[in-house]
Amino acid sequence: MKTSQMNTWAAGLVLLVASGLAAAQELKFGYVNSERVLREAIPAKAAQDKLQLEFGKRERELAEQTSKLKAAADKLDKDAPTLAESERTRRQRELVEQDRDLQRKRREFQEDLNQRRNEELASVVERANRVIKQIFESEKYDVILQEVVFAGPRVDITDKVIKALNGATK
């Protein structure tokens, strides 16, 4: 079974058991849409802006190198019929080397970006989890779920979490 299927199955089981318990006592459920929190909360947006500042220049440089390489390849295609075989071979070899270098730089860029994104995301998730725990304790919830198949607006506390995160940021 895939992790997402197991999570869905586990959440369904929790709800089934809880609905049976609800007959004995009133339980208080909450649901948080984690994707929305990571998309809309100020700390998440700030993390995105930070990454853009940190990696924007490198991204632009890679795009510029890609354009130059394409222009050089187009020029070679245009000039190829009039070039001597040795000159054409030399320029093709240069283009292959430049392309290899560019691909390496792109991989390094992507790895660096992914690592920093994961670090920033982990920080935002940690802050969100602290806020969710505070809401859980202060409002005396019995269960707060983050991954469910369906949740009604009555149990959705995502706006509360976003508001609390945004308030903690200011």
Summary of the structure (lengths in Angstrom):
residues: 170
radius of gyration: 26.2
end to end distance: 42.8
largest distance: 89.6
contacts: 428
relative contact order: 0.19
helix: 79%
strand: 4%
